[in-house]
Amino acid sequence: MSLSFWLRDYLYIPLGGNRHGRVRTYANLMVTMLLGGLWHGAAWTFVVWGGLHGIALVAHRAWSRGRPDGRSENPVSANLARLATFAWVCLAWVFFRATSFDN
C-alpha cells in the first residue's frame, strides 16, 4: 500500500471526502495533506510542504470545477499550467529538504 492510498483510504475518505460540499472538500484536502506532511517528519518544514501541496490540490479542484475533464482546451494555457505546477512543486521541495526555516 502506498502513502497516497493510505492517505486517501484512512484520512480523506473518513473525513468525508468530497461528499459534504465544496468547502468541506477543500478542508478535507488540506487536513489530509498537512497530516501527510507531518507523517514525513516532526518538523514544521514538512507541515509547510504538506500545506503547499494541499493549497495546490484545492486550487486545482477549484480551477477545474465546471470543466468536464478538468483540462484546458487551449494548448498555451495548458503549457502555462504545467510550468506553474512545476514551479510550485519545486518551491515545495525547498521546504521538504530544508532542515529548518533558517536554511
Secondary structure, DSSP 4 states (H G I P E B T S, - for coil): --HHHHHIIIIITTTTTTSS-HHHHHHHHHHHHHHHHHHH-SSHHHHHHHHHHHHHHHHHHHHHTT-SSS--S-HHHHHHHHHHHHHHHHHHHHHHH-SSS--
